[in-house]
Amino acid sequence: MADFMLFYKKKQQRRSRNMKLLYGWLVCSIVIVFFINPFEANAQIREKGTPESFNLSNRKPIEIPVFELDSLPLRQMLPEDQKFKIDNRYGIVSQCNINLKEKGEKTEIPGKGTIWQYKVDGRNALSLGLNFKTYNLPRGASVFMYDTAKANSQGAFTDQNNNSRHQLSIAEFPGNNLIIEYFEPLSPEFSGELVLGSVSQAYVNLESTTTTRVGINCPQGANWQTEKTGVCRMIFNDTKYSYYCSGALINNVREDGTPYFLTANHCINTEAEANTLVVYFNYENSSCSSSDASTSQTLSGATLKSGSTYSDFSLLLLTEYPKEEYNAYFAGWDVQGNNPESGVCIHHPAGTPKCIATDNNPVTSYAYATKWTDSNGNTISTTTANTHWESNFDDGGTEGGSSGSPLFDKNKRIVGQLHGGTATQGLFGKLSLSWNYSGVYASQLAHWLDPDNTGKKVLDGVGQRPPIANFASEIQEVCMNTPVLFSDASKKNPTQWNWQVQPATYRFANGTNANSQNPQIEFLKEGVYSVTLTAANKYGSNQKTQSNYILAKSKLDVKFLRVDTESTICGCNLSTLPLIASGAYTYSYNVSNNNMIDAMAYNDSLHLALSSKAEGGKSFDSWVKVTGTHGTCSASDSILLHVIIQPNDNAAHAAELSLGRNTGYSNRCATVEKNEPSPSTSDNLPNSWNFDTSSTSGILDNSVWFSFHAPSSGIVTINTAGFDDQIAIYDASSYTSLLSGITRNYTILSANDNRSSSDNTAQIENLALSPGKQYWLQVDGNSSAFGDLTIDLISNSIEVYPNPSTGIFNLIIANPFTGYADVVVSDLQGRELFKTQYLASLTSNKFTIDLSAYTKGMYLLNVRINGSTLSKKLIRW
């Protein structure tokens, strides 16, 4: 087994800041950018323009709020980096939660909109990197960053940078201070959100540390000028430090330009890290001897699609698509597993401009298990034999920051990505193993790069090509003579557009025309229309036709989708009901019983949830109505919801049981509360509940709660009927003790799952309790069973209430069996005042005794039933 030093990354750094991180090339980097040349204003996907505040005249001086970062501990960090060979760390990330619209200095621009400004001061930082944890801008809004001298600026970042994660990382900004300026126009389509989540500070400039580097534009890179444009420097953070690595765009069998990005798993292996990614295209010196690399071409954000430590790969999907001027190349691949006849690695050593390392000899399979070690020789991880390609470079070499860079074979196809090694020897995880070694999609490449399962093992790369035309309209059932927005969704950077509609009874609106990227079109007559988009760039054109795509009407057909006009639903599942409206452009809603239902509307969708006021209440009905409009057209639809609520679903609303038969209960729609207790075999109780593999909690499924007071006899039997249930009796001072999550706050007295091998209802017999004390009964459906529930609370006793009384006493005669009860009331001298007889049973055991005609005082009650005699004193006052 061979030992290799590996520039490993942040997980080890988290364990011990004093850990000696490796000398090698694997790793990731900090969300801070590298500083080799004079700083430039980086250009992610953004629009031209200047900050709105630059255009204000006669503006009074304002005091902009400041986020003052701690000074970087240079005396600590630099010696530590040198001592422990942490040669890829160059910045520190500080977490924050700054809402620009709440914390920023607000300035209203009459007739135009509002700006908010906020300053970040890094004191002794060399540059600042920003990560917006919330980024969601309406059309017309913009974000700029600029220094206090207004010498450098970045922006505008707009709604074009919105993404499904609502996050945005910004490439490094030179210097130790910047002002963030957010502009929002008057009457935006929605209120924008901009929250700064972290700031990174660079504390070192990256300088050349080796003489073995060969720039990509040296003679050795002459034959790789096409492939090089897909290899990128990448930066990201793990919330504590920022890192850098290398990676490359990779083609897929559909060749549709999906921006998949291959790198090393030890660089990025979590979704959170991928979200902070910034990649730099064409960061290279223009010649072998120049130092003019530009950091102006960047993209922000990615999602993690798959990855594995076995061959050390991660496949990311970039959030933004490379612009045409990036001339991005999507590399081909070979996953046959044959030994390459030669090898070429294109990479960014130590985060510096793009370099090349060449191996003119056959690349071999590394036939040893490999221990990746730190500078002290401590093992960090181990990979098995023949999982990596071994390349011994003839020209150039790899370093920290080269990790994740592609290994190309002589046919210029990727066969692996760099895991680690030494300055002249690299080990690359085999792409052939990454392909489908694992049957799990999240651990393989095949599912993503061959989504149609064609079985291809070899694919060539592609450069910039003609666009793939595609589009969508904001609505397809439209009102005549009303503008409809069509949005271009073409891939591969179109620069020209041509729209055609059939039949010709239409017109363009609001200043748009047939060559607009996102035109607005009015349809002048009722009927069905087909729409064609031709998208083009300098590489060619492509056409997309959607036949019978638009239905123009004078009346709309508005309706709720995928839901019956009358539906029964559990209150706990109300939030899962898909209330999606269709047939209009804007929608309004009306919900009856709105004190029981919380509703939140998002144009065509209505999200419902049970109100806290409904908890412990009764089931109810609610009408939900939607009214949709488009232009002058309007229509409505409505549905009736029968919302089922179990009033005793929660222990706080436990139903009170009385002696005898208790009916009218159910556990349908019941839920499990937080910290709700449940008996198990670990409680050492006879007949405890079995572990339920179908339950999310392991034992509980859909429990309801009851309470009762122990009878005067102190002995009670509980029978249940209705469905496959399980029951438990608890002794607790209150329901809050039951739900405290602290087992010493309550006692499980008894539990039962099945009363016999042939009867799956539950029973607890002859349980001894303290007379008059309150107890709690929990009833749950075994394996999610539910139904109507009957509970017999059986005892041999009599209960009287109220007692004392002004004359009228309520009598409960409890007995396990139906029988005639002889009732006698006597005075203290034993004289019988009256006697009567009642037929008592589980379903009929409540009677009335009237002593109103007798004087105040104490009397004796005797009840004889089924051979038992029960007595109690009565007080008349």
N, C-alpha and C positions, 0 to 999 in steps of 0.2 A: 504494500500500500504506500502510495506517495503522499507526502504532506505538501500542500500548497498554501501560500499566504494569499489572503483574500482581503480586498478592501471591503469589508463586510458592511453593514450600514447601521441603521438607527436602532434596531431592536436590541442589539448588543449595547449600544450607547445608552439606552434607557436603563439597562440593568446596572451599569456602572460607568460613571463618567470617567473613571480611571482605567477602564479596560483598554488594553493596548490594541487599537484597531489596526488592521492589517496593511501590509504594504503590498498592493497588488492592484487589480483593477476592477473590482467589481463594484460597485456601489452606486449609490444613489446620491442625490444631492439635495442641497438645501434650497428652499424656495427663494433663493436669492440668486441674482444673476452674477455672471462672472465678469471680472473687470480686467481686461487685458489692454484694450485700446481706450482712447478718450471716449467718454460716455456719449451714447446717442439716445435719441428719443425712439424707443421701440415701437413697432407698428403691428399690433394685433389687428384682427378684423375691426376696422373703424372707419369713420367717415371724416371728411375734411371739415375744417371750420376752426373757429376760435372761441374761447370761453365768453359767455354773455357779458361777464363783468368787464371784459376788455373794451366793450363797446359803450359802456356807460360814461356819460360826461357830467361834470360838476358833481361828482359823487363825494359825499362827506366821508372822512376817514372812519373806518369801523374796526372794532376789535374782534378778530376771528378766534373762536375757541381753539385750544391747542391740546393735542394728545402728546404729552411729553414722555418719551421713552427713556428708560434707564440708560445711563452711559454703558457702553460695551466694556466689559472687563478685560481689556487688552492684555494687561500684565498676567492675567490668569489664562486666557484662551490661547494666545500665541505660544507661550512655552509649553502648555499642555499639548497642543497640536503637534509641536516638534518632538516632545518627549515620547508621546505615544503614537507617533506617525499617523495622526488623523489628518491625512493630507487632502481630504475632500470637504472638510468642514470650514465654512468661511462666513457663517452668519448665524444669528439667533432669531427665533420667532417669538414674538410677544402676542398673546391672545388679548382680544378686546371685544366689545360689543357696542359699537358706536352707530346709532341710527342717525344718518345725516339730516333727516327731516326733523328730528327731535333735538339733536345736539348742535347742529350747524347754525351759523349766523344766517338769518333769513333776510332776504331783500326782495321786495316786490317790484317788478318792472311794469309800470302801468301799460295796459293794453297788450301785454305780451306774455307774462308769466312770472315765475318766482325762482330765485336762485338760493341755494344753501351752500355755505362755505365752511370747511373745517380743515385745520392745519395739523400736520404730523411732523414732529421735531425729533430727529434721531440723534441729535447732539454730535457724537463722534463717528456716526455711521458713514460708510463710503457710498452706500446706495440703500434705497428702500424698496421693498416689494410688498404689494398689497393683495389681500385676498378678501373679496366681498362675500360674506357668508349668505347674504341675501341680495340678489340683483334681479329686479323685475321692473323694466321701464316701459311706459306707454310711448306710443308714436309721438315724435316731436321732442322727447326728452333727451338729455345728453349729459355725459360725465366727462370732465377734464381733470387732469393733474398738471400742476405747474409749480415751479419754485417761486420763492418770494420775490426774486429779482425778475421774474417773468422771462427768463432767458431760455428755459427749456419747458416744453409742454408735451403731454400725451393726450390723445383723444381725437375726435369725439367717440366715446363709446355710447351706443344707442340701443334701441329695442332690437337691433340686428344681433346684438350679443346676448339676448335672452336665450335661455335654454331650460330644459325640463327640470334641472336641479336648482334653478334660480340662484346660481353662484357664478362668480367670475374672479379669476386670478389675473393680475396685471403684471406684465414683465417689469423688470427692475427699472427704477427711476434713479438717475444719477444724483449724488449729493445727499445731504443729511436732513433736508426738509422739503416738504411739498404741501401744496394746498389742494384739497379735493373740492371741486365745484360741481354741484348738481343743479341742472336747470330743468324745470317742468313747465310746459306751456299752460295757458289758460284752458280750462274745461277739458282736461285730458280724458281719454276713454276710461282710464282707471287711475287711481292714485298710485304713483310709483313707489317702489320700496328699494332702499339702498342702505345696507348695514355692513359696516366694516368689521370683519371678524378677526383679522390678524395682520400684523406688520412684521416683516423680516428686516433685519439690519445686517449689512455686510461689514465684516471687520478686517478682511484682508483683500488685497489685489492678487489675482492669480497670475503667476509668472511662470515662464518656462523653467522646468526643473530637470530636464533631460536633453541630451543632445541626439537622441535616437529618433526624434520625431521627423516624419516626412510629410510635408503639406500635400493636400489633395491636388494642388495645382503644380506640384513638382513633376518631373518627367515620369515618375512611377505611376502617377495618376492619370496620364494622358488618355488611356483607353477606358477610363471609368467616369467620364464626364457626364454621361447620362444617368448612371446608377447613383452617383453621389448626391443628386438633388433630392433623393428620398430619405437620406440619412440625416438625422437631426440631433442637436444637443437638446437635452431635456432637463428641466428643473422642477422641483416640487417640494412639499414639506410634510412633516409628520406631526405638526402642531408644536414641536419643540425646536427642531433644527431644520435647515434647508439643505437639499442635496442636489447633485447633478449626475447624470448618466448619459448614455447614448441609446438610440433606437432608430427604427426605420419603418416607413410606410410599406405595407405588404399587400400584394394583389390578391383578389379572390376569384374563384372560377367564373362567377358571373361577369367579372371585369366591369362592374358598374360604378367604380370609383368610391366605394365605401371606404372611408379613411381609417382602416385598421392599422395599428401601430404596434410593432413587435419590439419588446425589450426584455430585460432579465427580471425574473421573479424576485430576486433579492433587492432589486431596485424599487419596484412598485408591486405590492401584493395586496393592497386593500382599496376599496372603493373610495374611501376618504382621501387617500394619497393621490389616487388618479384624478379626483376632482380638482386638485390644486395644480395640476400639470400645466407647464408652459413649454412649448417646443419651439426651437429656433431653426428655421430653414436657411440654407445657403450661408451659414456662418463660417466663412472661409476666407483666407487671404487670396488675393487675385493672382499672385505669382509665388514662386518658390521662395523668394527673398523678401516679399513685401509684408507689411503689418497693417493691413487696411480692412480687416474683416468687419462686416457690418452685422449688427444685431437687430436690424429693422424689420425682419420678416418672421413674425411669430403667430402662434395660435394658442388659445387658452382652453383648458378643461378637457377631461376625458372620462369615460366610464370603463371599469374593469370587466372584460368579458370572460376571460379564462386565464388560468395560470397553474403552474405546478413546480414544486421544488425538485421533482425527480430529474427533470432536464433543465430546470431553472429558466422557465420562460413565463412571460406575461403578455397577453394580447389585450390591447386597449382599443377603444373606439373614440377617436377624437371628436370633440363636440363641434368644432368648426371645420369647414372644408378649406383646403389650401387655395389661396387666391391664384389667379392665372399667372401673375408675375412671379410666383414662387417656382413655376415650372416643375412642380413636384412629380417625382417618379415613384410608381408603385412597383416594388421589386417582385420578381418572380421567385419561384421556389422549387426545390427538388426534395421530395420526402421518400425516395426509394430506399435510402440508407446505404447507397454505394459509396465507397471511399473516394472522395474528391481527388482529382489528379493534381490540383494545386489549390491555393486558397488566398483570398484577399479580404482584409478587414478594413472597413471605412469607419472612422470613429472620431470622437472628440476627447482626446486625452486630457485629463484634469480640467475638463470644461473649456479647453482652449479651441482655437479654430480647427476646422476639419482636417484630419490627417488620414494617411493610408499606411497599412502594414501588409507586406506581401510575403508569401511562402511559395517558392517556385517548385517545390517538391511535393510528392503525394502527401495528402493529409491522412493521418491514420486514426483508427479508433483507439482511444485510451483504455488499455486493458487492465486497469487497476481501479480498485475502490479508492476514492479520494477523500482525504481529510482536509477540510478547509480550516486553517488555523489563524490565530492572531499573532501579533509580533512576539508574544511570549511562548508561542507554541501550543496554546490551548486550543482544543478542537471546538469549532463552532458548529460545523455540520459535516455530514459524510454523504457522498454520492457513490453509487455502486459502479462496478466495472462496466465499460463499453456503453456508457450513457453520454460520453462526450467525444468530440473530435479534438485531436491534438495537432496544433499547428506551430511549427518552429519558423520564425520569421527570418527572411533573408535581408529585408529592408524594413526599417521602421520597427515600432514596438508599441505595445499597449500599456496603459497606466490606469490609475484611479480615474473614473469618469468615462473610460472606454466601455465599461460594463453595459451589456445589452446590445452592443453594436453587432451588425450582421457579419457572418462569414459567408462570402460568395465563393462558388466553385468556378471553374474555368468558363462555364456557360453563363456566368453572371447571374446565377440563381442562388438564393439564400439556402444554406444547408444547416445553419446553427446560429446561436447568439452567444456572445462572450459571457462566460461565468467568472473566470479568473485565471491566474497563472503567474508568470514572471515577466520581466521586461521583454524577453525574446521568445517566450513560449506562452501560447494561449490555449485554454481549454474552453470549448464551445459546446453548450448543450445541443444535442442532436435534434434537428427539426423533425426527423423521421420518427423519433420517439415522442416528441411533443404532439405529433399529428393525431394519433388515436390510441396511445398507450393506455390511457384511461377511458373507460366507457362513459364517464360523466362529462357532460358538455362544458362544465365550468373548469375542466382540467385537460382540455384537448383543443387542438386547432381545427380538426377536420370539420366539425359542425359549423364553424364560422367561415372558414375559407372555402369550403365546398358545401354550401347549404342545401344544394339539390342532390347531394350524395351521388355525384357522377362517377366517383372512383378514380379521378385523375390523381396522378402522383407527381406530375411535372407540369409547371405552368410558367410561361415567360412573363416578364414584367411589362408594364405599359407606362408611357409617359402621358403628357397632356393630350387629350383627345377632344373630338367634338362633344358638345353637351349631350346629356340625356334629358330630353324635354319632358316636363311634367308640370301640372298646375292643379289648382283647386279653387272653387268659388266659395264665398262665404255662405251661400245658400243656393239650393238647387230648385226649390219650388218658390218662384218669385212673383212679386206683384208687378204688373205692367207699369211701364213708365217710371220705374224706381231704380236708381243706380245700384248695381251689384259689383262688389269688388272681386276681381280675379287675381290670385296670388301665384306668382311664378315659383315653382318648386323644382326647377331643373337642377341637375347635378353637373359638376365639372365646369363651373364658371362660364355661363353664357354671358355674352356682352351685347347681343342684339336679340330683339324679340319681334315677332309678327303674329298678330291675332286675326283669325278669320272666324265668322259666325254664319251659319246657315239655318233657316232662311235669312234674307237680308233685311228683315224688318227690325233693325236694332240701330243704336247709335252709341258712340262713346261719350262719357260725361265727365264733368268737373276737370276739364283741361287735359284729360288723357286721350290717347289715340291708339291706333293699331300697333304702334311701335313702343308703347310704354311697357315697362317690365311688369307693373301691377295695375292694369287699367280698370276703370269703372265703366260698366256697360248697362244701358237701358234697353229693355225688350218692349217693343211697341205694340205687339199684337199677341193675343192668346195663342198658345201652341208650344210645340216641342222644338228645341234648338240644339244643334250640334256645334261644338267649339273646337277649333284647331289652334295649337301654338307651335310656331317654328322658332326654335332657339338656336343661336349660332355664336361662335367665337372664331378666332383666326384659324382654328384647326378644322372647321367645318360646321355643319348644321344637322339638326335632328328635329323630327316632327312628332307631335302627340295630338291625336284626335280622340275626343270623348263624344261618341254619338249619343243623340237624344239625352243630352246632359242637363239641359235647363228646361223646366216646365213653367211657362209664364201663364199667370192666371189673373182674372179680375177679382177672384175670391180665393182665400187661402184655405188649406185643409190642415188645421193645427190639431195635433194629438200627442198623447203620451205614448212613448214606445215601450214595448216589451212588458206591459203590465195590464191586467184585466180591469175592466171598468168597475168591478167590485172585488176587493181582495181582503182576505183575512191574514193578519200578520202579527207576530209577537212584538210587543212593545220594545223588547231588547234588541230585536232585529230591524227596527224601523230604519236605522241608519244604513242598512244594506239594501233597502228597496231602491231599485234604479228608476228614478223619476226623471226621465229624459224626454224633453219636448222636441217636436220637429214641425216643419212646415212654415216657419216664419224666421225673421231676423232678430227681433227683440221679443222678450217675454216678460209678463208680469204674473204674479201668483196670488191666490187667496186660499188660506188654510183655515177651515173652521175648527173650533175647539183649540185655538192657538195657545191657550193657556196650558194645554197639556202637551203640545208639540212645539219644539224649537225648529225653525225653518231658516235655511240660508240658501239664497238663490244666486246662481252663477250663470246668468243669461239662459241657456237652454237646459240647464240642469238644476234640480231642486233637491237639496240635501236636508233630510229630516232626522230628528233625534227626539227621544222621549224627554220631556221636560222633567226637572226635579220635582215639580208640583204633582206629577202623575204617579210618582213612586208611592206604593202603599195604597193607591186608589183603585178604582174599578175600571173594567174594560170600557171602551168608548168608541164611538164612530166619528170619523172626520171626513168631510168633503174637501178635496183638493182640486182647485180650478186653475187652469193656465189660459192666459189670453196672449196670443201671438200677433205681432204686427210686422208689416213690411210696407213702407210707404203709406198709401192710403188704405191698404187692405188690412183686415183684422178678422180673427176667428178664435174660438175657444174650445176647450175640452175639459172634462172633469172626471174624477174617479172617486169611489167611496171606499174608504179604508175602515175595516173592522179591526181595531187595535186591541189585542188581548193582553191584559195585565193580571198577574197574580198578586193580589194585595198583600199576601204574606210571603212574598218571594224573599224579602229581607228579614233578618231577625228582629230588626227594630219594629216591624209591623206584624209580629207573630200573632196568629189567630188564637183567641182564648177558647179552650175546650171545656166542655162540661161533662159530668158523669153521664154515661149512656152513649147513645149513637150520635155521631157528629158527621153530617153530610154536606154536600155542596162545595167540596174542595177539589182542586186539581193541581197538578204540577206542570201542566202544559205552559210553555213559555217561561218557565222558571229558570233562574241563572244561579251561578255560584258567586258568592260574595268574596271580596278580598279578605284573607285570613280566616275564612270560614273553616271551622274544625271538622274533622271526620275521623271516625274510629277505624283502626286497622289492626292487623295481627300484632303489631308492636305494642298495642295498648293492653295486651294480655287479658282481653275480655273474651268470654265465650261467645261464639256466633258473630264475631266481628266481620266487617265488610271485606269483600275481596277486592284486590287491585283490579281496576278496570282499564284495560289497554285502550279502549275507545275514548276515554275521558281525557280532557285537556289537563285536569288537575290530578289525575292518577286514580282517584276514588270517586269524587263527586261528579254529578252530571247536571241535575236540574232540581235542586232541593228547595223545599218550602219549610216554613217554621210555624210551630204552635207552642203555646204555653198552657199550663194548667196548675191548679193548686191541689196538693195531695189531699185525699179524703180523710175524714176523721179516723177511719180504721188504720190508715197508714199503709195499706196494701192495695196495689193497683195492678191490673192486667190491661195490656194494650193490644188490640187486634186491628189490623188494617185489611182493606179489601179494595180491589179495583185494577191493579196492574202489578208488574214485577218491581217491588219496592224494597227499600232497606231503611231501617229506622234506628235512631239513637236517642237516649235520654241523657240530659246534661243538668248538672247542678251548678248554677252560676248566680252571682248577685244581680246581674243585669245583662242585657244583650251586648253592651259595650265590652264586658268582660269576655263574652264568647268570641268576639271579633278582634280582640286585642293582639292575637298572635302569640300570646304568652300562655303556655299550657297550665301554669300554676294558678291562673285566674279562673279556671273552671275544672270540673271533674266529669268525666264520662262514666255514667253509672251502669249503663247497659246498652247493648246493641244487638240487632238481629238482621240477617239478610234473608234467609228462607226459613219458614217455620218447619218445613219437612222436605224430604227429597222429592215429593210430588206437588208441593205447594210453595210457589215462589213469592207469596205475600209474606209480610213480616208479623211477628208476634213477640211480645215480652210478657212473661207470666209472673204474677205474684211478686212484684218488685216492692221492697220495703222502703218507704219514704217517711219523711217527717210530716205529720199531719198539719195541714194548713199552709205549708211552704210552697213557693212557686218553683216550678221546674220547666225545662225547655225540651220540646220534642222536635227532632229533625227528621224529615221524610224525603228521601231521594229516590229517583228512578234508577234502577240498576241497568247499566249499559244503555243509558239514555232513554229508558222506558218512561212513558208518561200516560196519564189518563185521569178519569174521575176517581176521587179518593173518598173512602169511608173509613172513619176511625171510631172504634168502640173503646171507650174509657170505662173499664169494668171494675167494680169494687163491691163489697158487701157492707154498705154503710148508708146512713141517711145524712142529708145536709139540709140545713134550714137557714133562710135569709129573708129579709133582714132579721137579725136577732141580737138585741132587743127590737121590738116592733110596737107600733101604736095599735096593733090589732091584727093586721093581715100578715101571715107568714107563708113564704113559699117553701114547699117541701120537695126535696128530691129523694126518691127511694131507689137506691142503686142495689142491684142484685144480679148475679150472673145469669139468672134464669127468669123467665116469665112466671108470674104467680100472683095470687091475690094477697094483698097486704092489709092486715087488720090494724087500723090506726085508732089509738085510744089517747085522749087527753084527760089528765087528772090534776086535782090540786095537790098541795103538799101534804094534806091529810089523807090522801089516797082516794078521795071521792071522785068518781068518774063523771066528768062533765059532758063528754059526748064521745061517741065511737062511730067509725065508718069503715068502709072497705073500698080499696082501689085495686084495679087490675094494673100491675106495674110490669113494664118490659123495658128493653133497651131503647125502644123508639117512643115509649110513652111512660115517663117516670117523673113528671113534674106535676105537682098538685098544690092546692091552696088550703090553708087552715085559717078560719076567721074567728078570732077571739075578741072582736070589737065589743061584744055584749057583756064581756066579763070585766071584773074590776082589775085595776093594775096590780101586778104581782108576778110571782114565779109559778110556773106550771110544769108538769112532767108529760113528755111525749114518749109513747111506746109504740113501736111498729114491729109486727111479727109477720115474716114472709118466708116461705119455703123452709120452715123449721128454725129460722134465726130470729132472735129478738134483739131489737136495737132501740136504744133510749137516748133522749136528749132533753135538756132543760130549755124551757121557753120563758122569755121575760116580756111581759106585757106592761108598757108604760104609757 
